[in-house]
């Protein structure tokens, strides 16, 4: 009989690429991971890994077993959801991942609603970059998370994970061209022209490797130029402060430009959009705690974000 825990290790090896990465993610030693995978090979009765020096790769049999492992793990998530439903009365920890703007603008109100509806739940929020969510969910470090994607950076399908749409946001070009209007400006019908108008200006982006950084670079490249990046900052409030100080221009989402303390910058609404989804392990969508948090989030989303459409 194949051991589910060892199947999980094999699945993680397929996603992370090295035994060391699997060990670090799951809090094992590399030797323990290697030993467990060796036992799994004995259980399977044929080689699952090809070892070349310090690296390993999955054999065709190993790759096929990973596909079965995905299905088995999804069924286990569904079984846990059914058991939780049968027990009734939500209680215990719910580990939540969220990126900064959602953590500030959406999550607190959702937690108030969740506490009122399910006082036995103990939500535990960790600020998590969307790029790290997939590994954290599969490793069991998170139960549910908010992730986002942009028109120029669509989300790639993640094996073992499922998502549900939550809301969309408009995107704005922030520039130090004068005081901010009382309300964000009208949509710029020629997004490329709006971006090209600042082709020679210094730009402020998120740090490389993040979706936000890729979004700005790709949007500018689609407009015909590569931005000259001066500052790399992940927090949009700081980005706007730098824009107001004349340090460059930036593309920021709607939740990043709201609030009474927004610096005086000029905002031009672009045609592009950021979309936020709720992510969880495949099969866990019916878990009462996950469903309850999703319902609380939807109730907490500001009305001007609900039902917005992505521009294609």
PEKA-V38543 format. One record per run of one state. SS is the DSSP state (H for helix, E for strand, - for the rest). FROM is the first residue (numbers start at 1). LEN is the number of residues. If there is no record, write none. Layout:
BEGIN
ss=SS from=FROM len=LEN
ss=SS from=FROM len=LEN
END
This chain:
BEGIN
ss=- from=1 len=3
ss=H from=4 len=13
ss=- from=17 len=2
ss=H from=19 len=8
ss=- from=27 len=3
ss=H from=30 len=15
ss=- from=45 len=4
ss=E from=49 len=4
ss=- from=53 len=2
ss=E from=55 len=4
ss=- from=59 len=1
ss=H from=60 len=28
ss=- from=88 len=4
ss=E from=92 len=7
ss=- from=99 len=1
ss=H from=100 len=18
ss=- from=118 len=3
ss=E from=121 len=7
ss=- from=128 len=2
ss=H from=130 len=9
ss=- from=139 len=5
ss=E from=144 len=7
ss=- from=151 len=2
ss=E from=153 len=1
ss=- from=154 len=7
ss=E from=161 len=15
ss=- from=176 len=11
ss=E from=187 len=1
ss=- from=188 len=3
ss=H from=191 len=6
ss=- from=197 len=5
ss=E from=202 len=4
ss=- from=206 len=5
ss=H from=211 len=12
ss=- from=223 len=5
ss=E from=228 len=5
ss=- from=233 len=3
ss=H from=236 len=9
ss=- from=245 len=4
ss=E from=249 len=5
ss=H from=254 len=3
ss=- from=257 len=9
ss=E from=266 len=16
ss=- from=282 len=6
ss=H from=288 len=13
ss=- from=301 len=12
END
